[in-house]
């Protein structure tokens, strides 16, 4: 397969920059709902995508036919598309130089999923679903889902990058629904990594299933939160959501050039001095692990905010040239048939100086926000995220759970209000995907963080 990718590079017309990418994905999914097996499938697909920069314009084409003729035709189509587009472009695209990357990079875990057959995976999912459905008579619904996309990529470009990457990104998603006297409440527990079967050592799935059922039943009697501004202690998953959704997208340089809240803020204070925020592909087991991006750039650590000061945006080679900086290794494509976009990897707050117990001290009343569910954020950094697990803090002690708590506000305002971050640190949002036109596996987290945020809840019941 390397010969086909190399062929696209070697046959590029003079003066044309060529990037070629082979991507094979083997996708295993097993899912049960309320005791019924809904899915036990393995999808396998592969193809080559070619992006060229010709006459100051990008052109892209892809093929699922893996032979020389198809590669030659795909290259020709990409060049034709770029040159046709270039005729109408006033501002020509230029890209920043890079140091080429060579080698093989693997993150498939100590015990790869391929060592475990479908029968074993189905058996595990059935056991998890049984724990949920049989936990209590009040459990009215369940959803148990294990999935594992396994990826093989070959990336080459005209600058000399030639790399081969192997990764596996398993995740487990569990949901319980409890119902009583007209009240219906869901509970979620999720976990995802880049690695192998050791996902189930890092997070015991049987304990996850029991927790999700137990918490759903407890939520039936849980009160709604008290609205207003409150002190909130956010555990790593919630910190990761704030970092990724509400801050991270504002510093993706394509959004910056479109006028996001971070535009023109480099060098200015945007957060409390305790806040250092990073985006990196380097962490072992993180769901957003990335050694080399799809433009052939080494994916190193990027400090976005350092001690409260905005230091960097996240860049493609084009945006890096526009801003006069080095690329940050953030160009990612979900599959072979789509172009790379500027995407985050693992976005987090670096640890602070406090113990998690110290974060609770002195709080007369507030909320501990452990897990986040759905929500939204926009380029102004305004956000609204619903918590799937939140509890009261009363006189420095963790109290009863509450349901339908949402955090809202401006993410930069929340970061300015931060007054403590824990020494304990982890990434904890690896089960899902980021959107932005195409999916991408990401992760986020940091130290548990204390701040001020606007709390709201659904006082209408259900």
C-alpha positions in Angstrom: 0.0 0.0 0.0 2.9 2.3 0.6 3.8 2.1 -3.1 0.4 3.5 -4.1 0.7 6.4 -1.7 4.2 7.1 -2.8 3.1 7.0 -6.4 0.8 10.0 -5.8 3.7 12.0 -4.4 6.1 11.0 -7.1 3.7 11.8 -10.0 2.7 15.2 -8.7 3.1 17.9 -11.4 6.1 20.3 -11.0 5.3 23.1 -8.6 2.3 21.3 -7.1 2.3 20.3 -3.4 0.8 16.9 -2.9 -0.5 15.1 0.3 -1.6 11.5 0.0 -3.3 9.5 2.7 -4.3 5.8 2.9 -6.8 5.0 5.6 -8.3 1.6 6.5 -10.8 1.4 9.3 -12.1 -1.8 10.9 -15.1 -0.9 13.1 -16.5 -3.3 15.6 -19.8 -2.5 17.4 -22.0 -4.4 19.8 -25.1 -2.8 21.2 -28.0 -4.0 23.3 -31.2 -2.2 24.3 -33.4 -3.4 27.1 -32.2 -7.0 26.8 -32.4 -7.1 23.0 -29.2 -7.4 20.9 -29.5 -4.6 18.3 -26.1 -4.7 16.7 -23.1 -7.0 16.4 -21.2 -5.9 13.3 -17.8 -5.4 11.9 -17.4 -2.8 9.1 -14.2 -2.8 7.0 -13.4 0.0 4.5 -10.3 1.6 3.0 -9.3 4.2 0.5 -6.8 6.9 -0.5 -7.4 10.6 -0.4 -5.2 13.1 -2.2 -5.0 16.8 -1.5 -3.0 19.2 -3.7 -2.1 22.8 -3.6 -1.9 24.1 -7.2 -1.8 27.7 -8.4 -2.7 28.9 -4.9 -5.8 26.7 -4.4 -6.6 23.4 -2.7 -8.0 20.5 -4.7 -9.1 17.2 -3.2 -10.2 13.8 -4.5 -10.4 10.3 -3.2 -10.9 6.7 -4.3 -11.8 3.4 -2.8 -10.1 1.6 -5.6 -6.6 0.6 -4.5 -4.7 0.3 -7.8 -2.3 2.4 -9.8 -4.9 3.6 -12.4 -7.2 4.8 -9.7 -4.4 6.6 -7.8 -3.3 8.3 -11.1 -6.9 9.4 -11.9 -7.5 10.6 -8.3 -4.3 12.8 -8.5 -5.4 14.2 -11.8 -8.9 15.0 -10.4 -7.4 16.8 -7.4 -5.1 18.9 -9.6 -7.9 19.8 -12.0 -10.2 20.8 -9.1 -7.4 23.0 -7.6 -6.6 24.8 -10.9 -10.3 25.3 -11.7 -10.8 26.9 -8.3 -7.6 29.0 -8.6 -9.0 30.9 -11.5 -11.6 32.6 -9.3 -9.5 33.1 -6.2 -8.2 36.6 -5.3 -6.3 35.5 -2.2 -4.0 32.6 -3.0 -3.3 30.0 -0.4 0.3 29.5 0.9 1.4 27.0 3.5 4.1 27.2 6.3 7.2 25.1 6.0 7.5 22.0 8.1 10.2 19.5 9.2 9.3 16.2 7.6 8.4 13.3 9.8 9.3 9.6 9.2 8.6 6.4 11.0 5.9 4.1 12.4 3.7 5.0 15.3 1.4 2.6 17.2 -1.2 3.0 19.9 -3.2 -0.3 19.9 -2.7 -1.2 23.6 -0.9 -4.0 25.4 -3.9 -6.3 24.7 -5.3 -5.4 21.3 -9.0 -5.8 20.7 -8.1 -8.2 17.8 -7.1 -10.7 20.5 -10.8 -11.0 21.5 -13.5 -12.4 19.2 -17.0 -11.2 18.6 -18.5 -13.9 21.0 -16.5 -12.5 23.9 -17.5 -8.9 23.2 -21.2 -9.9 22.8 -21.0 -11.8 26.1 -19.7 -8.8 27.9 -22.3 -6.4 26.5 -25.1 -8.9 27.4 -23.8 -9.1 31.0 -23.7 -5.3 31.3 -27.2 -4.9 30.0 -28.4 -7.6 32.3 -26.9 -5.8 35.3 -28.8 -2.6 34.4 -32.1 -4.1 33.5 -32.3 -6.4 36.6 -31.0 -3.8 39.1 -34.4 -2.5 40.2 -38.1 -2.7 39.2 -37.9 1.0 38.5 -35.5 0.5 35.6 -37.6 0.9 32.4 -34.9 1.1 29.8 -31.2 0.3 29.1 -28.6 0.8 26.4 -25.2 -1.0 26.5 -22.7 -0.3 23.8 -19.1 -1.3 23.1 -17.4 0.0 20.0 -13.9 -0.1 18.6 -12.7 1.6 15.5 -9.2 0.3 14.5 -7.3 2.5 12.1 -4.3 2.1 9.8 -3.0 5.2 8.1 -0.2 5.9 5.7 0.6 9.6 5.3 3.0 11.2 2.8 3.6 14.6 1.4 5.9 16.5 -1.0 8.0 17.8 1.9 9.2 14.3 2.7 6.9 13.2 5.5 6.4 9.4 5.3 4.7 7.8 8.3 2.5 4.8 9.1 0.1 4.9 12.0 -1.9 2.2 13.8 -4.4 2.9 16.6 -7.4 1.5 18.3 -10.0 3.7 20.0 -12.5 1.6 22.0 -15.3 3.1 24.1 -18.1 1.9 26.3 -21.4 3.7 26.7 -24.0 2.7 29.2 -27.4 4.2 29.9 -30.2 3.4 32.3 -33.7 4.9 32.4 -35.7 4.9 35.6 -39.4 5.6 35.8 -41.9 6.1 38.6 -45.2 7.9 39.0 -44.9 9.7 35.7 -41.2 10.7 36.2 -38.7 9.4 33.7 -35.0 10.1 34.3 -31.9 8.8 32.4 -28.4 8.2 33.7 -25.2 7.7 31.7 -21.8 6.4 32.2 -19.1 6.4 29.5 -15.4 5.8 29.0 -13.1 5.8 26.0 -9.4 5.5 25.3 -6.8 5.0 22.6 -5.5 1.5 23.4 -6.8 -2.0 23.8 -8.8 -4.4 26.0 -7.2 -2.7 29.0 -9.9 -0.2 28.8 -11.8 -2.6 31.0 -9.0 -2.7 33.5 -8.9 1.1 33.7 -12.6 1.3 34.1 -14.5 -1.7 35.5 -17.5 -2.1 33.2 -19.5 -4.2 35.7 -19.1 -1.4 38.3 -20.1 1.2 35.6 -23.3 -0.8 34.8 -24.3 -1.0 38.5 -23.5 2.7 39.0 -25.6 3.9 36.1 -28.6 1.9 37.2 -28.3 2.9 40.8 -27.9 6.6 39.9 -30.9 6.6 37.7 -33.1 5.2 40.6 -31.6 7.9 42.9 -32.5 10.6 40.5 -36.2 9.8 40.7 -36.2 11.4 44.2 -33.6 14.1 43.5 -34.5 17.7 43.7 -33.9 20.3 41.0 -31.0 22.7 41.5 -31.3 26.2 42.8 -30.9 28.6 40.0 -28.4 31.5 40.1 -24.7 32.1 40.3 -23.0 29.4 42.5 -19.6 28.1 43.3 -19.1 25.0 41.2 -16.4 22.3 41.6 -16.0 20.7 38.2 -14.4 17.3 37.9 -12.1 16.5 34.9 -14.9 15.5 32.4 -16.7 18.8 32.9 -13.4 20.7 32.8 -12.7 19.0 29.5 -16.1 19.9 28.0 -15.5 23.6 28.9 -11.9 23.5 27.5 -13.0 21.7 24.3 -16.4 23.1 23.4 -16.4 26.5 24.9 -12.8 27.6 24.6 -11.1 25.2 22.2 -13.3 25.9 19.2 -12.8 29.7 19.6 -9.0 29.2 19.2 -9.2 27.0 16.1 -7.7 29.4 13.6 -10.3 28.9 10.9 -12.9 30.1 13.4 -10.5 32.9 14.6 -10.3 34.2 11.0 -14.1 34.2 10.9 -14.3 36.4 14.0 -14.5 34.1 17.1 -14.2 35.5 20.6 -10.4 34.7 20.6 -9.7 36.9 17.6 -7.0 39.5 18.4 -6.6 38.3 22.0 -3.1 36.8 21.7 -1.0 38.2 24.6 -4.0 39.3 26.6 -5.3 38.0 29.9 -8.3 35.8 29.3 -8.3 33.6 32.5 -7.1 33.5 36.1 -3.3 33.2 36.4 -3.8 29.7 37.8 -5.1 28.6 34.4 -2.8 27.0 31.8 -4.6 25.3 29.0 -3.0 22.9 26.6 -3.9 20.9 23.4 -1.7 17.9 22.7 -1.7 14.6 20.9 1.0 13.1 23.0 -0.7 11.5 26.0 -0.7 7.7 26.2 -4.2 6.1 26.2 -5.9 9.5 25.5 -8.8 9.2 23.0 -7.3 12.1 21.0 -3.9 10.5 20.7 -2.2 11.8 17.5 1.5 11.3 16.6 1.3 13.0 13.2 -1.6 15.0 11.7 -3.1 14.3 8.3 -1.1 17.1 6.7 2.1 15.3 7.8 3.0 17.6 10.7 4.2 16.2 14.0 1.5 16.7 16.6 3.3 18.3 19.5 2.1 20.1 22.6 0.5 23.5 22.1 0.1 25.8 25.1 -3.1 27.8 24.3 -3.3 29.7 27.6 -0.3 30.1 29.9 -0.9 31.4 33.4 -4.1 33.2 32.2 -2.6 34.7 29.0 -3.7 33.6 25.6 -0.5 32.3 23.9 -1.5 30.4 20.7 -4.2 29.4 18.3 -4.5 25.9 16.8 -3.2 25.9 13.2 -3.2 24.3 9.9 -0.2 24.9 7.6 -2.3 27.5 5.8 -3.4 29.4 8.9 0.1 29.1 10.3 1.5 30.9 7.2 -1.3 33.5 7.6 -0.4 34.3 11.2 3.3 33.9 10.7 3.8 31.0 13.1 4.6 27.3 13.0 1.9 24.7 12.3 0.6 23.0 15.5 -0.3 19.6 14.0 -4.1 20.0 14.2 -5.2 19.1 10.7 -7.4 16.0 11.0 -9.7 14.0 8.6 -12.2 11.5 9.9 -12.0 9.2 6.9 -10.1 9.0 3.6 -12.8 10.7 1.6 -12.8 14.0 3.4 -10.3 16.8 3.6 -8.4 17.6 6.8 -9.9 20.3 9.0 -8.4 22.2 12.0 -9.4 20.0 15.0 -8.4 19.6 18.6 -6.8 16.5 20.0 -6.6 16.3 23.9 -7.5 19.7 25.4 -7.1 20.2 29.1 -6.1 22.4 32.1 -2.8 21.6 33.6 -2.9 20.6 37.3 -2.8 23.1 40.2 -1.7 23.1 43.8 -4.8 21.9 45.7 -6.0 18.6 46.9 -9.6 17.7 45.8 -10.6 17.8 49.5 -9.3 21.4 49.8 -11.5 22.5 46.8 -14.6 21.7 48.9 -13.4 23.6 52.0 -15.2 26.8 52.7 -18.1 26.3 50.3 -21.3 27.0 52.2 -23.4 26.0 49.3 -22.5 25.0 45.7 -22.5 22.1 43.3 -20.1 19.3 42.4 -20.3 18.7 38.7 -19.0 15.3 37.8 -20.3 14.3 34.4 -21.6 16.3 31.4 -24.2 15.4 28.9 -25.5 17.4 25.9 -25.2 21.1 25.4 -24.0 23.7 23.0 -21.4 26.4 22.7 -20.7 29.0 20.0 -17.8 31.1 18.7 -18.5 33.8 21.3 -17.6 31.3 24.0 -21.1 31.3 25.4 -22.1 27.8 26.5 -24.8 25.7 28.0 -24.0 22.1 29.2 -26.4 19.8 31.0 -24.8 17.7 33.8 -25.6 13.9 33.9 -24.1 13.7 37.4 -24.2 16.6 39.8 -24.5 16.8 43.6 -24.9 19.6 46.2 -22.0 20.8 48.3 -23.2 21.9 51.7 -20.8 23.3 54.3 -17.8 21.7 52.5 -19.4 18.3 52.3 -20.8 16.4 49.3 -24.6 16.1 49.6 -27.5 14.8 47.7 -27.7 14.4 43.9 -29.7 16.9 41.8 -31.2 16.4 38.4 -31.4 18.5 35.2 -28.6 20.8 36.4 -27.2 23.0 33.6 -24.1 25.2 33.6 -24.4 28.3 31.4 -22.3 31.4 30.8 -19.2 32.7 29.0 -16.3 30.3 29.2 -13.7 33.0 29.5 -15.7 34.5 32.4 -15.7 31.1 34.1 -11.9 30.7 33.6 -11.4 34.2 35.1 -13.3 33.2 38.2 -11.2 30.1 38.8 -9.6 30.2 42.2 -8.3 26.6 42.7 -7.2 23.6 40.5 -6.4 20.2 42.0 -3.1 18.4 41.8 -4.9 15.3 40.7 -5.2 15.3 36.9 -6.8 13.1 34.3 -8.4 13.1 30.8 -12.0 11.9 31.0 -14.1 12.6 28.0 -12.9 10.0 25.5 -16.1 8.1 24.7 -17.6 10.6 22.3 -16.7 12.4 19.1 -16.3 16.1 18.2 -18.5 17.3 15.3 -17.5 20.3 13.1 -18.6 19.0 9.7 -17.0 15.6 10.3 -16.3 13.5 13.3 -13.0 13.3 15.3 -12.0 11.4 18.4 -10.9 13.8 21.1 -10.3 13.9 24.8 -10.2 16.5 27.5 -9.9 17.1 31.2 -7.4 18.4 33.7 -7.4 19.0 37.4 -10.7 19.4 39.2 -11.5 23.1 39.1 -13.3 25.5 41.4 -15.0 28.5 39.8 -18.2 30.5 39.6 -20.9 29.7 37.0 -24.6 30.3 36.4 -26.7 27.2 37.4 -30.1 26.5 36.0 -32.4 23.5 36.2 -35.7 22.2 34.7 -38.3 23.1 37.3 -41.0 21.7 35.1 -40.6 18.1 36.3 -40.1 14.9 34.4 
